[in-house]
Amino acid sequence: MTTAPLIDARRYRDVIGRFATGVTVVTWDTGSVRRGMTANAVASVSLDPTLVLVCVDRHGAAHAQLATVETFALNVLAEDQLEVSRAFAQPGVDGMLGVPYRSGAHGAPLLRDAVAWLECAVHERLEGGDHTIYLGRVLALDIQRPEVAPLLFYAGAYRRLGAPLE
């Protein structure tokens, strides 16, 4: 048996933070609570079936609620939605915080001003250390604001999309 080297958590965050990501708000409806949480640990997984993943901290209040739902949405935030991201990133979020939304065909809240959204069925929940990895099978999706750039996160700060390199 090999032992993994001890990695400093702060250094890990600094290094992995050099991987630029988009910013999303994951939303769900338990039947009694509609809620969202900011997430940037999100990725496309597969085209057949169409799967995405989102990682959810086991210690956050959202974890227990997400464990009870069968559908969720990933709302890709626009660069003008910085305050939406910050609001849903706070601990103890209750409800939709006055952010305009509509219910998707499969029940998940879809943020009105997001660049795009994907409504997903929970395909699988996987153990991932101190997080649960949610694989979502995409049921519906749309681009709502194709003319607007996405909100980005890099090196611990929110960023804007720059000019193309080509």
LOLO-508587 format. One record per residue: residue in three letters; x, y, z of N, C-alpha, C in turn. Coordinates in nm, 4 decimals, decimal comma, padded with zeros to 6 digits. Each point is the difference from the previous one (the first is absolute). Layout:
! residues N
+------+----------+----------+----------+----------+----------+----------+----------+----------+----------+
! loro !     n.c1 !     n.c2 !     n.c3 !    ca.c1 !    ca.c2 !    ca.c3 !     c.c1 !     c.c2 !     c.c3 !
+------+----------+----------+----------+----------+----------+----------+----------+----------+----------+
!  ALA !        X !        Y !        Z !        X !        Y !        Z !        X !        Y !        Z !
...
+------+----------+----------+----------+----------+----------+----------+----------+----------+----------+
This chain:
! residues 166
+------+----------+----------+----------+----------+----------+----------+----------+----------+----------+
! loro !     n.c1 !     n.c2 !     n.c3 !    ca.c1 !    ca.c2 !    ca.c3 !     c.c1 !     c.c2 !     c.c3 !
+------+----------+----------+----------+----------+----------+----------+----------+----------+----------+
!  MET !  00,0844 ! -00,1177 !  00,0000 ! -00,0844 !  00,1177 !  00,0000 !  00,0886 !  00,1236 !  00,0000 !
!  THR ! -00,0348 !  00,0962 ! -00,0845 !  00,0749 !  00,1252 ! -00,0038 ! -00,0777 !  00,1079 !  00,0730 !
!  THR !  00,0731 !  00,0894 !  00,0577 ! -00,0615 !  00,1105 !  00,0716 !  00,0149 !  00,1258 ! -00,0841 !
!  ALA ! -00,1092 !  00,0682 ! -00,0204 !  00,0042 !  00,1246 ! -00,0757 !  00,0736 !  00,1062 !  00,0808 !
!  PRO !  00,0778 !  00,0846 ! -00,0670 !  00,0689 !  00,1067 !  00,0742 ! -00,1016 !  00,0984 !  00,0572 !
!  LEU !  00,0324 !  00,0578 !  00,1125 ! -00,0861 !  00,0989 !  00,0630 !  00,0071 !  00,1287 ! -00,0816 !
!  ILE ! -00,1118 !  00,0457 ! -00,0469 ! -00,0081 !  00,1210 ! -00,0815 ! -00,0614 !  00,1106 !  00,0849 !
!  ASP !  00,0632 !  00,1149 !  00,0014 ! -00,0518 !  00,1143 !  00,0725 ! -00,1286 !  00,0490 ! -00,0688 !
!  ALA ! -00,1089 !  00,0067 !  00,0740 ! -00,1312 !  00,0351 ! -00,0567 !  00,0006 !  00,1395 ! -00,0628 !
!  ARG !  00,0639 !  00,0965 !  00,0650 !  00,0035 !  00,1357 ! -00,0552 !  00,0776 !  00,0035 ! -00,1320 !
!  ARG !  00,1121 ! -00,0725 ! -00,0037 !  00,0805 ! -00,0036 ! -00,1231 ! -00,0775 ! -00,0695 ! -00,1115 !
!  TYR ! -00,0718 ! -00,1072 !  00,0343 ! -00,0826 ! -00,0683 ! -00,0994 ! -00,1020 !  00,0963 ! -00,0596 !
!  ARG ! -00,0677 !  00,0760 !  00,0858 ! -00,0996 !  00,0962 ! -00,0485 !  00,0644 !  00,1051 ! -00,0897 !
!  ASP !  00,1189 !  00,0465 !  00,0364 !  00,0691 !  00,0996 ! -00,0812 !  00,0363 ! -00,0561 ! -00,1379 !
!  VAL !  00,0484 ! -00,1226 ! -00,0016 !  00,0406 ! -00,0612 ! -00,1268 ! -00,1220 ! -00,0319 ! -00,0862 !
!  ILE ! -00,1000 ! -00,0666 !  00,0554 ! -00,1173 ! -00,0366 ! -00,0791 ! -00,0785 !  00,1247 ! -00,0411 !
!  GLY !  00,0154 !  00,1075 !  00,0744 ! -00,0634 !  00,1262 ! -00,0344 !  00,0544 !  00,0620 ! -00,1269 !
!  ARG !  00,1118 ! -00,0516 ! -00,0491 !  00,0557 !  00,0473 ! -00,1267 ! -00,0688 ! -00,0656 ! -00,1198 !
!  PHE ! -00,0979 ! -00,0857 !  00,0265 ! -00,0837 ! -00,0567 ! -00,1043 ! -00,1245 !  00,0878 ! -00,0069 !
!  ALA ! -00,0106 !  00,0797 ! -00,1043 ! -00,1134 !  00,0921 ! -00,0135 ! -00,1292 ! -00,0789 ! -00,0201 !
!  THR ! -00,1059 !  00,0465 !  00,0637 ! -00,1298 ! -00,0658 ! -00,0138 ! -00,1092 !  00,1036 ! -00,0240 !
!  GLY ! -00,1102 ! -00,0484 ! -00,0514 ! -00,1203 !  00,0805 ! -00,0024 ! -00,0635 ! -00,0032 !  00,1378 !
!  VAL ! -00,0993 !  00,0828 !  00,0207 ! -00,0713 !  00,0045 !  00,1278 ! -00,1457 ! -00,0354 ! -00,0266 !
!  THR ! -00,0523 ! -00,0923 !  00,0797 ! -00,1384 ! -00,0424 ! -00,0126 ! -00,0720 !  00,0151 !  00,1326 !
!  VAL ! -00,1310 !  00,0007 ! -00,0076 ! -00,0831 ! -00,0190 !  00,1186 ! -00,0793 ! -00,1275 ! -00,0247 !
!  VAL !  00,0188 ! -00,0963 !  00,0885 ! -00,0761 ! -00,1246 ! -00,0038 ! -00,1297 !  00,0279 !  00,0748 !
!  THR ! -00,1131 ! -00,0346 ! -00,0608 ! -00,1297 !  00,0255 !  00,0629 ! -00,0813 ! -00,1284 !  00,0061 !
!  TRP ! -00,0892 ! -00,0069 !  00,0975 ! -00,0845 ! -00,1177 !  00,0178 ! -00,1270 !  00,0387 !  00,0734 !
!  ASP ! -00,0940 ! -00,0913 ! -00,0024 ! -00,1282 !  00,0172 !  00,0682 ! -00,0303 ! -00,1310 !  00,0712 !
!  THR ! -00,0044 !  00,0046 !  00,1342 ! -00,0265 ! -00,1211 !  00,0774 ! -00,1497 ! -00,0295 !  00,0116 !
!  GLY ! -00,0813 !  00,0921 ! -00,0479 ! -00,1440 ! -00,0107 !  00,0209 ! -00,0438 !  00,0966 !  00,1079 !
!  SER !  00,0883 !  00,0260 !  00,0963 ! -00,0313 !  00,0989 !  00,1032 !  00,0998 !  00,1157 ! -00,0009 !
!  VAL !  00,1145 ! -00,0188 ! -00,0641 !  00,1037 !  00,1035 ! -00,0052 !  00,0557 !  00,0100 ! -00,1414 !
!  ARG !  00,0037 !  00,1221 ! -00,0529 !  00,0724 !  00,0290 ! -00,1240 !  00,1250 !  00,0732 !  00,0426 !
!  ARG !  00,1140 ! -00,0420 ! -00,0547 !  00,1253 !  00,0556 !  00,0496 !  00,1089 ! -00,0120 ! -00,1045 !
!  GLY !  00,1082 !  00,0731 !  00,0200 !  00,1159 ! -00,0096 ! -00,0869 !  00,1287 !  00,0142 !  00,0777 !
!  MET !  00,1092 ! -00,0407 ! -00,0641 !  00,1340 !  00,0174 !  00,0566 !  00,0981 !  00,0241 ! -00,1139 !
!  THR !  00,0960 !  00,0870 !  00,0233 !  00,1030 !  00,0275 ! -00,0994 !  00,0946 ! -00,1174 ! -00,0086 !
!  ALA !  00,0381 ! -00,0359 ! -00,1234 !  00,0938 ! -00,1112 ! -00,0204 !  00,0868 !  00,0280 ! -00,1215 !
!  ASN !  00,1287 ! -00,0270 !  00,0162 !  00,0873 !  00,0068 ! -00,1167 !  00,0698 ! -00,1334 ! -00,0244 !
!  ALA ! -00,0240 ! -00,0983 !  00,0868 !  00,0505 ! -00,1357 ! -00,0230 ! -00,1040 ! -00,0737 ! -00,0834 !
!  VAL ! -00,0036 !  00,0365 ! -00,1281 ! -00,0998 ! -00,0475 ! -00,0949 !  00,0734 ! -00,0394 ! -00,1272 !
!  ALA ! -00,0437 ! -00,1082 ! -00,0647 !  00,0656 ! -00,0409 ! -00,1250 ! -00,0948 ! -00,0816 ! -00,0860 !
!  SER !  00,0246 !  00,0047 ! -00,1297 ! -00,0658 ! -00,0894 ! -00,0941 !  00,0669 ! -00,1363 !  00,0141 !
!  VAL ! -00,0790 ! -00,1078 ! -00,0021 !  00,0535 ! -00,1342 !  00,0192 ! -00,0123 ! -00,0841 ! -00,1264 !
!  SER ! -00,1175 !  00,0000 ! -00,0620 ! -00,0262 ! -00,0944 ! -00,1085 ! -00,1048 !  00,0559 ! -00,0949 !
!  LEU !  00,0125 ! -00,0371 ! -00,1276 ! -00,1028 !  00,0359 ! -00,0981 ! -00,1066 ! -00,1082 ! -00,0147 !
!  ASP !  00,0362 ! -00,1258 !  00,0273 ! -00,0948 ! -00,1107 ! -00,0170 !  00,0149 ! -00,0996 !  00,1140 !
!  PRO ! -00,0805 !  00,0123 !  00,1066 ! -00,1064 !  00,0984 !  00,0184 !  00,0593 !  00,1373 !  00,0328 !
!  THR ! -00,0805 !  00,1032 ! -00,0167 !  00,0451 !  00,1361 !  00,0286 !  00,0021 !  00,0202 !  00,1508 !
!  LEU !  00,1225 !  00,0076 !  00,0546 !  00,0190 !  00,0108 !  00,1447 !  00,0880 !  00,1191 !  00,0356 !
!  VAL ! -00,0328 !  00,0638 !  00,1109 !  00,0822 !  00,1037 !  00,0608 !  00,0238 ! -00,0397 !  00,1446 !
!  LEU !  00,0995 !  00,0627 !  00,0616 !  00,0216 ! -00,0260 !  00,1423 !  00,0099 !  00,1300 !  00,0758 !
!  VAL ! -00,0375 ! -00,0070 !  00,1259 !  00,0176 !  00,1105 !  00,0928 !  00,0386 ! -00,0613 !  00,1338 !
!  CYS !  00,0966 !  00,0628 !  00,0665 !  00,0480 ! -00,0489 !  00,1295 ! -00,0590 !  00,0866 !  00,1107 !
!  VAL ! -00,0534 ! -00,0665 !  00,1035 ! -00,0692 !  00,0694 !  00,1087 !  00,0644 ! -00,0383 !  00,1330 !
!  ASP !  00,0409 !  00,1000 !  00,0756 !  00,0631 ! -00,0179 !  00,1306 ! -00,0949 ! -00,0734 !  00,0946 !
!  ARG !  00,0476 ! -00,1078 !  00,0583 ! -00,0829 ! -00,0782 !  00,0937 ! -00,0354 !  00,0775 !  00,1266 !
!  HIS !  00,0784 !  00,1027 !  00,0324 ! -00,0225 !  00,0743 !  00,1238 ! -00,0913 !  00,1209 ! -00,0189 !
!  GLY ! -00,0356 !  00,0300 ! -00,1237 ! -00,0871 !  00,1139 ! -00,0261 ! -00,1463 ! -00,0355 !  00,0222 !
!  ALA ! -00,0804 !  00,1019 !  00,0271 ! -00,1434 ! -00,0211 !  00,0233 ! -00,0700 ! -00,0542 ! -00,1241 !
!  ALA !  00,0524 !  00,0314 ! -00,1179 ! -00,0628 ! -00,0453 ! -00,1243 !  00,0083 ! -00,1509 ! -00,0172 !
!  HIS !  00,1008 ! -00,0616 !  00,0587 !  00,0234 ! -00,1427 ! -00,0227 ! -00,1208 ! -00,0850 !  00,0389 !
!  ALA ! -00,0563 !  00,0239 !  00,1162 ! -00,1137 ! -00,0795 !  00,0473 ! -00,1216 !  00,0183 ! -00,0909 !
!  GLN ! -00,0219 !  00,1219 ! -00,0482 ! -00,1133 !  00,0239 ! -00,0891 !  00,0203 ! -00,0683 ! -00,1345 !
!  LEU !  00,1193 !  00,0118 ! -00,0575 !  00,0269 ! -00,0617 ! -00,1294 ! -00,0100 ! -00,1520 !  00,0067 !
!  ALA !  00,0258 ! -00,0561 !  00,1152 ! -00,0093 ! -00,1455 !  00,0152 ! -00,1432 ! -00,0497 ! -00,0172 !
!  THR ! -00,0975 !  00,0905 !  00,0067 ! -00,1409 ! -00,0413 ! -00,0069 ! -00,0641 !  00,0258 ! -00,1359 !
!  VAL !  00,0694 !  00,0693 ! -00,0906 ! -00,0628 !  00,0367 ! -00,1270 !  00,0397 ! -00,0949 ! -00,1120 !
!  GLU ! -00,0833 ! -00,0035 ! -00,1014 !  00,0293 ! -00,0817 ! -00,1186 !  00,0382 !  00,0849 ! -00,1200 !
!  THR ! -00,0224 !  00,1327 !  00,0085 !  00,0394 !  00,0902 ! -00,1085 !  00,0666 !  00,1241 !  00,0578 !
!  PHE !  00,0867 !  00,0603 ! -00,0807 !  00,0633 !  00,1261 !  00,0356 !  00,0322 !  00,0725 ! -00,1302 !
!  ALA !  00,0338 !  00,1277 !  00,0115 !  00,0407 !  00,0769 ! -00,1178 !  00,1358 !  00,0620 !  00,0253 !
!  LEU !  00,0782 !  00,0109 ! -00,1072 !  00,1237 !  00,0778 !  00,0003 ! -00,0296 !  00,1265 ! -00,0786 !
!  ASN !  00,0124 !  00,1135 !  00,0642 ! -00,0226 !  00,1295 ! -00,0625 !  00,1354 !  00,0661 ! -00,0197 !
!  VAL !  00,0417 !  00,0201 ! -00,1243 !  00,1297 !  00,0598 ! -00,0315 ! -00,0151 !  00,1518 !  00,0122 !
!  LEU !  00,0756 !  00,0580 !  00,0939 ! -00,0177 !  00,1422 !  00,0278 !  00,0691 !  00,0882 ! -00,1029 !
!  ALA ! -00,0618 !  00,1166 ! -00,0233 !  00,0547 !  00,1034 ! -00,0876 !  00,0934 !  00,0898 !  00,0800 !
!  GLU !  00,0875 !  00,0710 ! -00,0719 !  00,0963 !  00,0866 !  00,0683 ! -00,0688 !  00,1100 !  00,0806 !
!  ASP ! -00,1256 !  00,0325 ! -00,0307 ! -00,0723 !  00,1014 !  00,0771 ! -00,0762 ! -00,0605 !  00,1192 !
!  GLN !  00,0286 ! -00,1270 !  00,0324 ! -00,0684 ! -00,0669 !  00,1117 !  00,0938 ! -00,0301 !  00,1169 !
!  LEU !  00,1017 !  00,0808 !  00,0165 !  00,0939 ! -00,0173 !  00,1107 ! -00,0725 ! -00,0040 !  00,1343 !
!  GLU ! -00,0932 !  00,0913 !  00,0203 ! -00,0711 !  00,0042 !  00,1290 ! -00,0889 ! -00,1221 !  00,0201 !
!  VAL ! -00,0526 ! -00,0567 ! -00,1065 ! -00,0782 ! -00,1243 !  00,0097 !  00,0906 ! -00,1116 !  00,0498 !
!  SER !  00,1197 ! -00,0103 ! -00,0576 !  00,0955 ! -00,1014 !  00,0431 !  00,0347 !  00,0167 !  00,1472 !
!  ARG !  00,0318 !  00,1222 !  00,0391 !  00,0376 !  00,0260 !  00,1399 ! -00,1154 ! -00,0333 !  00,0953 !
!  ALA ! -00,1211 !  00,0344 ! -00,0384 ! -00,1158 ! -00,0250 !  00,0865 ! -00,0211 ! -00,1493 !  00,0224 !
!  PHE !  00,0060 ! -00,0797 ! -00,1077 ! -00,0221 ! -00,1439 !  00,0136 !  00,1212 ! -00,0732 !  00,0581 !
!  ALA !  00,1138 !  00,0685 !  00,0120 !  00,1198 ! -00,0609 !  00,0597 ! -00,0002 !  00,0113 !  00,1522 !
!  GLN ! -00,0888 !  00,0817 !  00,0563 ! -00,0037 !  00,0191 !  00,1444 ! -00,0539 ! -00,1238 !  00,0714 !
!  PRO !  00,0549 ! -00,0308 !  00,1168 ! -00,0558 ! -00,1127 !  00,0761 ! -00,1416 !  00,0319 !  00,0478 !
!  GLY ! -00,0813 ! -00,1033 !  00,0090 ! -00,1343 !  00,0153 !  00,0530 ! -00,0975 !  00,0695 ! -00,0931 !
!  VAL !  00,0234 ! -00,0085 ! -00,1302 ! -00,0917 !  00,0607 ! -00,0960 ! -00,1394 ! -00,0586 !  00,0205 !
!  ASP ! -00,0993 !  00,0869 !  00,0003 ! -00,1375 ! -00,0431 !  00,0178 ! -00,0823 !  00,0495 ! -00,1177 !
!  GLY ! -00,0462 ! -00,0902 ! -00,0827 ! -00,0837 !  00,0379 ! -00,1127 !  00,0799 !  00,0500 ! -00,1181 !
!  MET ! -00,0656 !  00,0743 ! -00,0874 !  00,0606 !  00,0461 ! -00,1255 !  00,0478 !  00,1445 !  00,0076 !
!  LEU ! -00,0020 !  00,0600 !  00,1187 !  00,0614 !  00,1305 !  00,0269 ! -00,0537 !  00,1126 ! -00,0876 !
!  GLY ! -00,1213 ! -00,0161 ! -00,0504 ! -00,0577 !  00,1037 ! -00,0842 !  00,0538 !  00,0013 ! -00,1427 !
!  VAL !  00,0840 ! -00,0977 ! -00,0345 !  00,0532 ! -00,0090 ! -00,1360 ! -00,1109 ! -00,0530 ! -00,0909 !
!  PRO ! -00,0289 !  00,0696 ! -00,1089 ! -00,1080 ! -00,0449 ! -00,0890 !  00,0307 ! -00,1359 ! -00,0628 !
!  TYR ! -00,1009 ! -00,0855 ! -00,0013 !  00,0142 ! -00,1338 ! -00,0575 ! -00,1358 ! -00,0485 ! -00,0457 !
!  ARG !  00,0043 ! -00,1097 ! -00,0739 ! -00,1227 ! -00,0726 ! -00,0332 !  00,0288 ! -00,1469 !  00,0247 !
!  SER ! -00,1038 ! -00,0783 !  00,0197 !  00,0179 ! -00,1435 !  00,0184 !  00,0159 ! -00,0665 ! -00,1352 !
!  GLY !  00,1024 ! -00,0841 ! -00,0125 !  00,0210 ! -00,0741 ! -00,1233 ! -00,1038 ! -00,1099 ! -00,0163 !
!  ALA ! -00,0016 ! -00,0625 ! -00,1147 ! -00,0954 ! -00,1065 ! -00,0300 !  00,0124 ! -00,1170 !  00,0969 !
!  HIS !  00,1172 ! -00,0150 !  00,0611 !  00,0232 ! -00,1118 !  00,0919 !  00,0079 !  00,0452 !  00,1451 !
!  GLY ! -00,0384 !  00,1262 !  00,0253 ! -00,0164 !  00,0479 !  00,1362 !  00,1109 !  00,0841 !  00,0581 !
!  ALA !  00,1182 !  00,0027 ! -00,0585 !  00,1102 !  00,0772 !  00,0576 ! -00,0144 !  00,1480 ! -00,0362 !
!  PRO !  00,0345 !  00,0894 !  00,0925 ! -00,0039 !  00,1429 ! -00,0307 !  00,1068 !  00,0368 ! -00,1039 !
!  LEU ! -00,0397 !  00,0786 ! -00,1004 !  00,0897 !  00,0471 ! -00,1058 !  00,0128 !  00,1511 !  00,0142 !
!  LEU !  00,1206 !  00,0481 !  00,0242 !  00,0211 !  00,1426 !  00,0219 ! -00,0236 !  00,0784 ! -00,1292 !
!  ARG ! -00,0806 !  00,1025 !  00,0108 ! -00,0452 !  00,0746 ! -00,1171 !  00,1134 !  00,0649 ! -00,0785 !
!  ASP !  00,0998 !  00,0544 !  00,0636 !  00,1028 !  00,0750 ! -00,0702 !  00,1302 ! -00,0762 ! -00,0206 !
!  ALA ! -00,0009 ! -00,1316 !  00,0235 !  00,1207 ! -00,0797 ! -00,0225 !  00,0323 ! -00,0041 ! -00,1493 !
!  VAL !  00,1276 ! -00,0183 ! -00,0318 !  00,0413 ! -00,0162 ! -00,1401 ! -00,0673 ! -00,1236 ! -00,0587 !
!  ALA !  00,0023 ! -00,1089 !  00,0761 ! -00,0543 ! -00,1277 ! -00,0459 ! -00,0390 ! -00,0827 !  00,1216 !
!  TRP ! -00,0752 ! -00,1070 ! -00,0247 ! -00,0371 ! -00,0915 !  00,1079 ! -00,0106 ! -00,1418 ! -00,0540 !
!  LEU !  00,0191 ! -00,0952 !  00,0915 ! -00,0196 ! -00,1420 ! -00,0287 ! -00,0849 ! -00,0565 !  00,1131 !
!  GLU ! -00,1108 ! -00,0615 ! -00,0329 ! -00,0833 ! -00,0654 !  00,1010 !  00,0333 ! -00,1489 ! -00,0055 !
!  CYS !  00,0289 ! -00,0579 !  00,1157 !  00,0561 ! -00,1356 !  00,0065 ! -00,0757 ! -00,0900 !  00,0963 !
!  ALA ! -00,0019 ! -00,1287 ! -00,0319 ! -00,0453 ! -00,1031 !  00,0933 !  00,1241 ! -00,0546 !  00,0688 !
!  VAL ! -00,0112 ! -00,0269 !  00,1279 !  00,1136 ! -00,0605 !  00,0707 !  00,0216 ! -00,1391 ! -00,0590 !
!  HIS !  00,1134 ! -00,0176 ! -00,0624 !  00,0372 ! -00,1276 ! -00,0623 !  00,0718 ! -00,0883 !  00,1019 !
!  GLU !  00,0858 !  00,0636 !  00,0790 !  00,0765 ! -00,0743 !  00,1001 !  00,0574 !  00,0971 !  00,1013 !
!  ARG !  00,0129 ! -00,0466 !  00,1236 !  00,0686 !  00,0737 !  00,1060 !  00,1219 ! -00,0833 !  00,0382 !
!  LEU !  00,1171 !  00,0628 ! -00,0042 !  00,1250 ! -00,0715 !  00,0257 !  00,0744 !  00,0628 !  00,1169 !
!  GLU !  00,0673 ! -00,0844 !  00,0775 !  00,0843 !  00,0493 !  00,1087 !  00,1214 !  00,0685 ! -00,0610 !
!  GLY !  00,0357 !  00,1151 !  00,0505 !  00,1167 !  00,0719 ! -00,0482 !  00,0692 !  00,0724 !  00,1137 !
!  GLY !  00,0523 ! -00,0752 !  00,0970 !  00,0656 !  00,0626 !  00,1149 ! -00,1000 !  00,0775 !  00,0824 !
!  ASP !  00,0270 !  00,1290 !  00,0200 ! -00,0917 !  00,0823 !  00,0797 ! -00,1127 !  00,0601 ! -00,0837 !
!  HIS ! -00,0140 ! -00,0468 ! -00,1242 ! -00,1067 !  00,0440 ! -00,0895 ! -00,0782 ! -00,1203 ! -00,0528 !
!  THR ! -00,1215 !  00,0252 ! -00,0443 ! -00,0760 ! -00,0976 ! -00,0774 !  00,0023 !  00,0493 ! -00,1439 !
!  ILE !  00,0286 ! -00,0914 ! -00,0916 !  00,0020 !  00,0316 ! -00,1417 ! -00,1356 ! -00,0396 ! -00,0568 !
!  TYR ! -00,0724 !  00,0992 ! -00,0488 ! -00,1301 ! -00,0250 ! -00,0620 !  00,0197 ! -00,0091 ! -00,1505 !
!  LEU ! -00,0316 ! -00,1156 ! -00,0563 ! -00,0058 ! -00,0130 ! -00,1448 ! -00,1438 !  00,0281 ! -00,0395 !
!  GLY ! -00,0179 !  00,0947 ! -00,0895 ! -00,1337 !  00,0353 ! -00,0454 ! -00,0173 ! -00,0348 ! -00,1463 !
!  ARG ! -00,1088 ! -00,0693 ! -00,0306 ! -00,0354 ! -00,0294 ! -00,1396 ! -00,0822 !  00,1177 ! -00,0502 !
!  VAL !  00,0477 !  00,0665 ! -00,1043 ! -00,0634 !  00,1208 ! -00,0488 ! -00,1349 ! -00,0342 ! -00,0637 !
!  LEU ! -00,1051 !  00,0650 !  00,0498 ! -00,1368 ! -00,0201 ! -00,0488 ! -00,0439 !  00,1115 ! -00,0935 !
!  ALA !  00,0486 !  00,1198 !  00,0263 ! -00,0360 !  00,1179 ! -00,0793 !  00,1118 !  00,1025 !  00,0176 !
!  LEU !  00,0164 !  00,0873 ! -00,0994 !  00,1035 !  00,1012 !  00,0078 ! -00,0321 !  00,1138 ! -00,0952 !
!  ASP !  00,0585 !  00,1169 !  00,0279 ! -00,0211 !  00,1123 ! -00,0891 !  00,1059 !  00,1063 !  00,0261 !
!  ILE !  00,0251 !  00,0799 ! -00,1026 !  00,0814 !  00,1208 !  00,0110 ! -00,0983 !  00,1154 !  00,0008 !
!  GLN ! -00,0024 !  00,0763 !  00,1086 ! -00,0964 !  00,1090 !  00,0134 !  00,0551 !  00,1339 ! -00,0458 !
!  ARG !  00,1301 !  00,0219 !  00,0210 !  00,0608 !  00,1296 ! -00,0301 !  00,1296 ! -00,0219 ! -00,0779 !
!  PRO ! -00,0095 ! -00,0390 ! -00,1270 !  00,1202 ! -00,0346 ! -00,0763 !  00,0954 !  00,1172 ! -00,0203 !
!  GLU ! -00,0491 !  00,1207 !  00,0129 !  00,0829 !  00,1179 ! -00,0226 !  00,0807 !  00,0416 !  00,1230 !
!  VAL ! -00,0240 ! -00,0640 !  00,1137 !  00,0624 !  00,0400 !  00,1257 !  00,1108 ! -00,0986 !  00,0369 !
!  ALA !  00,1122 !  00,0535 !  00,0461 !  00,1130 ! -00,0834 !  00,0413 ! -00,0271 ! -00,0630 !  00,1366 !
!  PRO !  00,0605 ! -00,1164 !  00,0266 ! -00,0197 ! -00,0666 !  00,1284 !  00,0861 !  00,0619 !  00,1099 !
!  LEU ! -00,0403 ! -00,0239 !  00,1226 !  00,0795 !  00,0353 !  00,1171 !  00,1032 ! -00,1107 !  00,0197 !
!  LEU !  00,1245 !  00,0385 !  00,0260 !  00,1079 ! -00,0971 !  00,0187 !  00,0584 !  00,0119 !  00,1402 !
!  PHE !  00,0711 ! -00,1052 !  00,0412 !  00,0696 ! -00,0014 !  00,1281 !  00,1402 ! -00,0535 ! -00,0232 !
!  TYR !  00,1006 !  00,0753 !  00,0455 !  00,1393 ! -00,0387 ! -00,0189 !  00,0847 !  00,0579 !  00,1128 !
!  ALA !  00,0855 ! -00,0831 !  00,0570 !  00,0940 !  00,0423 !  00,1046 ! -00,0707 !  00,0707 !  00,1156 !
!  GLY ! -00,1159 ! -00,0532 !  00,0380 ! -00,0710 !  00,0521 !  00,1164 ! -00,0779 !  00,1278 ! -00,0236 !
!  ALA ! -00,0175 !  00,0384 ! -00,1270 ! -00,0712 !  00,1240 ! -00,0286 ! -00,0919 ! -00,0188 ! -00,1215 !
!  TYR ! -00,1065 !  00,0794 ! -00,0020 ! -00,0881 !  00,0024 ! -00,1161 !  00,0711 !  00,0730 ! -00,1135 !
!  ARG ! -00,0257 ! -00,0460 ! -00,1230 !  00,0658 !  00,0581 ! -00,1176 ! -00,1001 !  00,0154 ! -00,1128 !
!  ARG !  00,0456 !  00,0700 ! -00,1053 ! -00,0771 !  00,0145 ! -00,1234 !  00,0723 ! -00,0745 ! -00,1109 !
!  LEU ! -00,0739 ! -00,0406 ! -00,0990 !  00,0551 ! -00,0640 ! -00,1181 !  00,0769 !  00,1035 ! -00,0815 !
!  GLY !  00,1201 ! -00,0360 ! -00,0433 !  00,0804 !  00,0898 ! -00,0816 ! -00,0219 ! -00,0250 ! -00,1484 !
!  ALA !  00,0759 !  00,0703 ! -00,0792 ! -00,0092 ! -00,0138 ! -00,1450 !  00,0549 ! -00,1359 ! -00,0434 !
!  PRO ! -00,0568 ! -00,0581 ! -00,1072 !  00,0525 ! -00,1268 ! -00,0515 !  00,1465 !  00,0137 ! -00,0403 !
!  LEU !  00,0757 ! -00,1081 !  00,0119 !  00,1417 !  00,0027 ! -00,0347 !  00,0213 ! -00,0062 ! -00,1504 !
!  GLU ! -00,0964 ! -00,0483 ! -00,0744 !  00,0157 ! -00,0098 ! -00,1465 ! -00,0796 !  00,1072 ! -00,0703 !
+------+----------+----------+----------+----------+----------+----------+----------+----------+----------+
